Amino acid sequence: MNVRMAKQRIVKLRVKRQDGPNSSAYWHDFEVLWQPQMNVIGALMEIRRRPVASGGQTVTPVVWECVCLEEVCGSCTMIINGRVQQSCSALVDHIAPDGETIVLEPMTKFPVVRDLVVDRSKMFDDLKRVKAWVQLDGSHALGAGPRQSQRTQEQAYPLSRCMTCGCCLEACPQVNAGSAFIGPAAISQVRLFNLHPSGEMHEAERLDTVMGAGGVEDCGKAQNCVEVCPKEIPLVDSIAAVGRAATKRMLFGWLLG
């Protein structure tokens, strides 16, 4: 450690690394200079600028993913000191106020691509599975859509804030290698698009999907999802609402066709 670094506050990081999907995991320790308002992404950028592990070993720079840096894109999700969260909004002064070592790991519910980058394709595939969109025919102008009541808007807006970050799936004990559960995010999107005046035309198809294997009945009611959701989406309420709608369809759907 040089003299300049010795005189300043040091941020210590321990990063779980993996060279590829089929490689074994290993750990590297790093020390970087503290900066005001530094977040985890800032610390990783310092490592990239000077990829020298503790002990003086020059290593390959740590690989991570980020886009917006303002907790909107969801791509920088990782496990920080044992808790899944967005690394762009994880301030060093909050998570290590007394100089504790910050431990960074990739999410465990998704395949590792490299280091802290994981493949979240499962989440996007599940959005396709539940038809999380408003389906319209053709590309011609259709005019103004149906009006949405203020009450429905107030219900829908919090659900629309989902950024498919994966925090809820990481925290959910029902999402694992032995379960087909699609997780809270996709179920909440079923509720969102079934609330939409045009989206509700395909309500039955979405409910049929979540009534099947891996659907709403597989939720174990742990409620971990709402504890870690960075957007404070009422995921438990969504699961309950979709569960009630699915039950009604199961009991009375034959009457409606």
Steps between C-alpha positions, in 0.01 A plus 500: 500500500643839402539796738208694352262208548622444856402856598146470369200293591499158336200306370548125523313268267485124471365390163381153404626432151436246229669496160205342317175306539682169546796628702556464873444804721783667690552818703712811462552774758549861394569836660407830339508861612178628654322785327206713621161349412673191358269217408587137427513569126751779566715260701487244219602766250804573715587130493465501123732800481759322716429123509748407770385257768619517858856374511596684183377243248381653172179325394241533227252783571178401673204465263164643603195643326347847525318745276301782658679549835174636646309186604284479189648234269538218755816363339744565785331270751739294712536366851670754724594386849250217472206712382383528142474860385590753233869582507448847350301614804712312756713774657827393657444724803170325573603139453847528654496805730790376712719374219364147495584283201227515236426153363366486144347188346290427191136404544455128560164442329634575152785345297830685542641642178820635654591644840200710612305476173212253486259397226148620589340347189266297722324816612448624145387157385242495779372843394443350154334201660242715681456736201613807693404750232195666344428312180381709204435397141669680213708816494230743388369776725227369730412826668480564871477193720246440776518732798644368823351604829703688757463210741639253246785736416595516867506121516693457177771763537700328779489175301631675189820597682638144478841502326546121482805526723464154654516600866166337579598172335834494680329545837216254433560153651252349252718602205758224484636227277230257616205732439330635188365806687512805274541736794333819622604734217316320220191447714491869586517580128197277445311721741630816332391404149171354616425841652562671165177579306641345182724245667210341685372360168760227549443461873381141464816394315724650768303340781506162326879527487545575870251228593739243357828356622728762654213742538345688786422191707873430536552815707604405854388834653847571638457871412875542453429666166352817648792530741757529222308667217686827428182656358280398795254328268212333693594156373316309771181693418548415132544130573187503714297690238610269216434200723144613562443566130642159410272330754194675354601392152551142617155491662296704255709520182293231331201733518685777321663281238 
